[in-house]
Amino acid sequence: MSEGLPSGSGSPRTPWTPERFAAATPAPWPAHEPLRPRPPESPRPLGGAPARVARSGRPAFWVLEADTAGPGAVRHGLRLLLGAEFGVPPERPAVEDGPCERCGAVHGVIATDGARPGAPPVYVGLAAVGATVVYALSDTPVGVGVPTGGDGGPDAVRAARAAARRAAYEQLLPRGRCGEPGRDGPMDLARLAVPGAPAAVAVWSTGPWPAPRPPGERAPYRRSRRHRA
């Protein structure tokens, strides 16, 4: 089922903010909106040493069912994927996944082969629920969200799905460029089947996005309320 315009959203060309994104309800998607629904995906199971997957203009998705939950399991799976992606030992790729220097949140995660400076980065999206981790590797910014806390009836399910969409959207924003006007561009959305859990959602850019802003480089912009201390 596709994601549609939220009720009362105003002009269909209004920028697709996180608030509008989270409020979207299932409905046919207008062709002139920058977000396009795509068919559901079944992520490949991640076990052992994976093989690199050609992406053909859309992300490659993986799911890891770890023995234990926690950051160590998340990072281990990511290292395996990036080692296969770059054709190098898993410990060699460099991953930029610390807090954004502008807003303090973790978003716009990218990975590079540390031995090849200047090579295009791989964009990373990931989300975990319990010991299950969903990964996305992409040539363009990508984010992944997993619904949680949707066991209290239809309203709780809708709220959980909305939170997952918002998390995916915010995760793809390039580092150092959050809060800048005009950041929206064409995007695709797909649901991802997750074993034993609600479907995750992935959102990825399909148009030109600015590169991550280097640390220390500042641009004038107005902070939104959600970024204020």
VMD Tcl script that draws the C-alpha trace (Angstrom):
set ca {
  {0.00 0.00 0.00}
  {1.42 3.41 -0.93}
  {1.94 6.40 1.32}
  {-0.30 9.39 0.60}
  {-0.73 13.03 1.39}
  {-1.77 13.80 4.96}
  {-5.22 15.25 5.35}
  {-5.20 19.04 5.32}
  {-1.60 19.24 4.14}
  {-2.25 22.24 1.89}
  {-0.53 22.64 -1.45}
  {0.90 19.37 -2.84}
  {4.10 21.31 -3.56}
  {4.62 22.21 0.10}
  {8.10 21.02 1.17}
  {7.98 17.45 2.45}
  {8.91 18.12 6.07}
  {9.37 15.40 8.71}
  {6.05 16.43 10.22}
  {4.16 15.96 6.93}
  {6.06 12.77 6.29}
  {5.10 11.29 9.66}
  {1.45 12.32 9.24}
  {1.05 10.70 5.82}
  {-1.79 8.19 5.57}
  {-2.15 5.32 3.09}
  {-3.61 6.77 -0.12}
  {-2.80 6.96 -3.85}
  {0.26 9.14 -4.38}
  {-0.05 12.16 -6.73}
  {2.43 11.98 -9.59}
  {3.74 15.50 -8.96}
  {4.83 14.81 -5.38}
  {8.57 14.22 -4.81}
  {7.96 10.89 -3.04}
  {7.21 7.77 -5.10}
  {6.01 4.49 -3.57}
  {7.88 1.40 -4.73}
  {7.00 -2.30 -4.46}
  {7.77 -3.98 -1.13}
  {11.18 -5.58 -0.72}
  {12.36 -8.70 1.10}
  {15.85 -7.92 2.45}
  {18.52 -10.54 1.88}
  {19.48 -12.49 5.01}
  {22.92 -11.54 6.29}
  {24.97 -14.46 7.51}
  {28.66 -15.13 7.12}
  {30.50 -13.21 4.42}
  {27.98 -11.56 2.04}
  {28.58 -10.96 -1.64}
  {28.36 -7.47 -3.10}
  {24.96 -6.75 -4.66}
  {24.59 -4.53 -7.72}
  {22.08 -1.80 -6.83}
  {20.83 -0.65 -10.25}
  {19.57 2.71 -9.05}
  {17.98 1.58 -5.79}
  {19.42 0.47 -2.45}
  {20.35 -3.09 -1.55}
  {18.62 -4.27 1.62}
  {19.80 -6.81 4.17}
  {18.47 -8.19 7.44}
  {20.56 -9.64 10.26}
  {19.04 -11.83 12.96}
  {21.78 -11.58 15.56}
  {22.27 -13.83 18.58}
  {22.16 -10.82 20.88}
  {20.91 -7.25 20.58}
  {23.15 -4.25 20.93}
  {25.51 -1.87 19.11}
  {28.17 -4.57 18.75}
  {25.90 -6.78 16.67}
  {24.78 -3.81 14.55}
  {28.36 -2.75 13.85}
  {29.52 -6.32 13.12}
  {26.86 -6.77 10.44}
  {27.64 -3.39 8.92}
  {31.35 -4.19 8.77}
  {30.63 -7.44 6.94}
  {28.51 -5.62 4.36}
  {31.02 -2.83 3.80}
  {33.91 -5.25 3.47}
  {32.00 -7.02 0.68}
  {30.99 -3.67 -0.85}
  {34.56 -2.42 -1.18}
  {36.22 -5.81 -1.60}
  {38.44 -5.26 1.44}
  {38.78 -6.71 4.97}
  {35.75 -5.73 7.12}
  {37.85 -3.59 9.43}
  {39.19 -1.29 6.68}
  {36.18 0.83 5.58}
  {35.77 4.13 7.39}
  {32.26 4.83 8.71}
  {31.06 8.33 9.60}
  {28.23 7.64 12.03}
  {28.86 9.96 14.94}
  {26.48 12.74 16.03}
  {25.94 15.50 13.46}
  {27.97 18.58 14.35}
  {24.95 20.83 13.72}
  {22.02 19.08 15.40}
  {23.62 16.35 17.52}
  {21.54 13.55 15.98}
  {22.94 10.61 14.00}
  {21.98 10.90 10.34}
  {23.54 10.94 6.89}
  {25.75 7.93 7.67}
  {28.34 7.31 4.93}
  {31.14 4.78 4.45}
  {34.31 5.02 2.40}
  {37.27 2.81 1.61}
  {40.00 4.36 3.73}
  {42.66 3.36 1.20}
  {40.94 5.19 -1.70}
  {40.49 8.86 -0.75}
  {38.17 10.73 -3.08}
  {36.18 7.65 -4.12}
  {32.37 8.05 -3.99}
  {30.93 7.15 -0.59}
  {28.33 4.49 0.12}
  {25.29 5.79 1.99}
  {24.07 3.65 4.87}
  {20.64 3.30 6.45}
  {19.96 0.98 9.36}
  {17.46 0.30 12.11}
  {17.20 -2.37 14.80}
  {14.32 -3.93 16.67}
  {15.49 -6.34 19.35}
  {18.23 -8.53 17.86}
  {17.00 -7.94 14.28}
  {18.82 -5.30 12.23}
  {17.78 -3.96 8.82}
  {20.48 -2.41 6.61}
  {20.40 -0.43 3.38}
  {23.42 0.39 1.21}
  {22.85 3.02 -1.45}
  {24.53 5.31 -3.96}
  {22.31 8.17 -2.69}
  {21.15 9.22 0.81}
  {18.99 6.53 2.43}
  {17.20 5.98 5.72}
  {15.48 3.04 7.40}
  {12.84 3.03 10.12}
  {11.23 0.16 12.06}
  {7.82 0.53 13.75}
  {7.87 -0.14 17.49}
  {5.19 0.02 20.17}
  {2.27 -0.72 17.82}
  {0.55 -3.34 20.00}
  {-2.23 -1.13 21.37}
  {-4.73 -1.19 18.51}
  {-5.16 0.56 15.14}
  {-4.22 4.02 16.42}
  {-1.02 2.69 17.97}
  {-0.14 0.86 14.74}
  {-0.63 4.04 12.69}
  {1.46 6.04 15.13}
  {4.25 3.44 15.03}
  {4.29 3.43 11.23}
  {4.33 7.24 11.16}
  {7.28 7.31 13.55}
  {9.15 4.80 11.37}
  {8.60 6.93 8.25}
  {9.82 10.01 10.04}
  {12.87 8.20 11.39}
  {13.76 6.98 7.88}
  {13.35 10.45 6.40}
  {15.47 12.16 9.04}
  {18.15 9.48 8.84}
  {18.87 10.16 5.16}
  {19.54 13.90 5.55}
  {23.19 14.68 4.67}
  {25.37 15.39 7.68}
  {25.90 19.06 8.42}
  {23.03 20.19 6.17}
  {20.05 19.56 8.44}
  {17.78 22.57 8.84}
  {18.77 24.15 5.53}
  {15.97 25.31 3.23}
  {15.40 23.49 -0.03}
  {16.79 20.18 1.19}
  {13.91 18.13 -0.21}
  {14.28 16.35 -3.53}
  {12.74 13.38 -5.33}
  {12.53 10.36 -3.04}
  {11.30 6.76 -3.20}
  {9.73 4.75 -0.40}
  {9.36 0.98 0.05}
  {8.23 -1.32 2.82}
  {10.68 -4.02 3.88}
  {9.62 -7.44 5.16}
  {11.23 -8.17 8.55}
  {11.02 -11.70 10.03}
  {8.90 -11.74 13.17}
  {8.44 -7.96 13.24}
  {6.31 -5.24 11.58}
  {7.43 -4.19 8.11}
  {10.24 -1.64 8.12}
  {10.25 1.32 5.77}
  {13.09 2.67 3.63}
  {13.29 6.10 2.01}
  {16.02 7.09 -0.43}
  {16.90 10.04 -2.62}
  {16.52 9.70 -6.39}
  {17.65 13.19 -7.34}
  {20.63 15.46 -6.77}
  {21.37 16.18 -3.11}
  {24.14 18.37 -1.73}
  {27.23 16.67 -0.39}
  {27.71 16.45 3.37}
  {28.95 19.77 4.71}
  {32.54 19.54 6.04}
  {32.88 19.88 9.82}
  {33.40 23.49 10.81}
  {31.83 24.92 7.65}
  {28.71 26.84 8.58}
  {25.91 28.25 6.47}
  {23.27 30.76 7.60}
  {19.96 29.08 8.27}
  {17.06 29.29 10.68}
  {16.80 26.49 13.19}
  {13.42 24.86 13.47}
  {11.86 24.43 16.89}
  {12.76 20.78 17.07}
  {16.47 21.73 16.85}
  {16.42 24.40 19.52}
  {17.82 23.68 22.93}
}
mol new
graphics top color blue
foreach p $ca { graphics top sphere $p radius 0.5 }
foreach p [lrange $ca 0 end-1] q [lrange $ca 1 end] { graphics top cylinder $p $q radius 0.2 }
display resetview
